[in-house]
Amino acid sequence: MPALEDRLRINNRTPHSRIVTASGCRATTLETILLYSRLIPEIGIFTTKSIGPRPNQGNPAPIYCAADPAKYGDSARSNAVGLANPGYEVFESELAGLRRKSPDLNGALLLGSVYGADLSEIVMVAKALAPHLDAVEINFSCPHAKGYGFDTGTDADNMARIVDAVCKAAGKDVFAKLSPNLADDDLGAIAKACVDAGARGISVINTVGPVKTFLPGTDIPVLYNGVGGLSGRVVEERGWECVRIVRESVGAMPLIIGMGGVFSGDDARDYFGAGADFIGLGTAMEGFRSDQLAAYVRQLRLDIDENTDLAGLMLPECVRLQYRGFRIDEMSECSDDLRVFTFDEALEPFAEPGQYVFLAVPGDDSHPTMEAPFSVPIDDPLTLAVRRYPRGGRENHFTSRLWEKRQGDTLFVRGPYGMPFNQGDMLTLVGGGTGVAVLASIAARHPNHVAFIGAKSGGELLFQDEFSARDTFIATDDGSAGYHCFVTDSFEKNYNYDGMSDIVICGPLPMMTRAVEIARSKGFTDRDIHVVLEPYMKCGVGICGGCALIDGSIACTDGHIVTADRFMAAVKKGRVKRMPDGGWE
């Protein structure tokens, strides 16, 4: 047998580490892959999210939840992202840009995951992306996307034809990602058929199932999709069992990427002992800030190299995925499309300034559960402000369902999430519309502040009691309360304070952009100007990566409140908020 280094070569390059990011987990945008290639050099291979022949919004939230701990254990998760992606044409352009910025990705390899409904679609996607990739992974295993993934991954002859065609079209090494749901004999036969057709290796496993998880005390599924794939420690045994079956079937030379329930050095050794060459990280990456994740992966690499087992001790203690029911105690109608919901109990634990929760509206037989994130202006009792979105789009479906609820109905909440804002002792707060909600939570903990708040009308002014009675300037578009102007005009005209340390801005994008310009003119430095972003969030714990900012940071765990220089750089490039498919608005 060749030396280990030679045998691990992929597209004539040898990865510098055996650690791989699993497709669809954490590093799901190219911005995050670029950031992590610098921040976490211990990752040897980055796998892209699965890219298909056309843009796909995937499933609305909830897409990720804690699976029933009584059945599956505390680390078990269920997900149904739904293969969200911007389509291969947009992604190819993004890949080209990534390679211009970092031709060798700081030594890491890039494995591109692709899917399609048939041979022609899969080949089309792989051929387009291959020039920018080190290798291609064919997704034969997603368990919850009808017509794709596992639906294309059960016929050995057809899969062999697809592998052969992709190898010829892409001109790069090819991996086939197989499902744990296959019978053992079928798994071995399919793995051998793929290798015989030219595959460089096999990736196993994807999630198990699908399974169904319910909102507490109900028979209502949590996930919008109804069911989701199972991950976490509960699937580890099946994972390395599949690796063993594949290794026995394909022999010593083909490469195997083993994944499923890898959290620690001992877990990695279980996979290596079963025959894996690389181990993939998935669920283990939830809940970390990016700098914490870097420390965890660094320790995992040491554990692998030095036969220790310390990385598992660094896992987040609590990611707060459990839902809790709250009864609607009061609904205040500020206008036709703005309501304040007051619930019957306090949020526990209290949200820190700037944090948010996910509010879930339970579904029924014809309408799945839907959820969205909201800032927490008041913890006790839990109080949230919600604006109904215009017709069309997922936000409208959620808020329309919410508008049907009545006093006494039960909704479900998980969280709080997000990096708290605890900077400065003399704050200036500038907010408009529902953006005032997050400023209210900051104002309540920072009594030394001056506030400029605005709304369309006096009826839509939110949470005024949370702000300083002496130093709050009100502006309304229609002049029904306070100054008859935009809040930015009020800020520009009335701000005349010395000794203020920081400024926090939240509201619609044009308002925030103008407020930053004014703050700069008032002498605030970019470091002291903090802008509250409202990115498209799905999981809240970093695992889906869908809220990645332009610099690659994950908003839900790294922070959605950014300094002015980061904000204005995103505005200049038109990359402030992502769409459900992962592309930029």
Buried (B, 14 or more C-beta within 10 A) or exposed (E): EEEEEEBBBBBEBEBBBBBBBBBBBBBBBBBBBBBBBEBBBBBBBBBBBBBBBEBBBBBBBBBBBBBBEEEBEEBBBBBBBBBBBBBBEBBBEBBEEBBEEBEEBBBBBBBBBBBBBEBEBBBBBBBBBBEBBBBBBBBBBBBBBEEBBBEBBBBBEBBBBBBBBBBEBBBBBBBBBBBBBBEEEBBBBBBBBBBBBBBBBBBBBBBBBBBBBBBEEBEBBBBBBBBBBBBBBBBBEBBBBBBBBBBEBBEEEBBBBBBBBBBBBBBBBBBBEBBBBBBBBBBBBBBBBBEBBBBBBBBBBBBBEEEBBBBBEBBBEEBBBBBBBBEBBEBEEBEEBBBBBBBBBEBEEBBBBBBBBBBBBBBEEEEBBBBBBBBBBBBEBBBBBBBBBEEEEBBEBBBBBBBEBEEEBBBBBBBBBBBBBEBBEBBBBBBBBBBBBBBBBBBBBBEBBBBBBBBBBBBBBBBBEBBBEEBBBBBBBEEBBBBEBBBBBBBBBBBEEEEBBBBBBBBEBEBBBBBBBBBBEBEBEBEBBBBBBBBBBBBBBBBBBBBBBBBBBBBBBBBBBBBBEBBBBBBEEEBBBBBBBBBBE
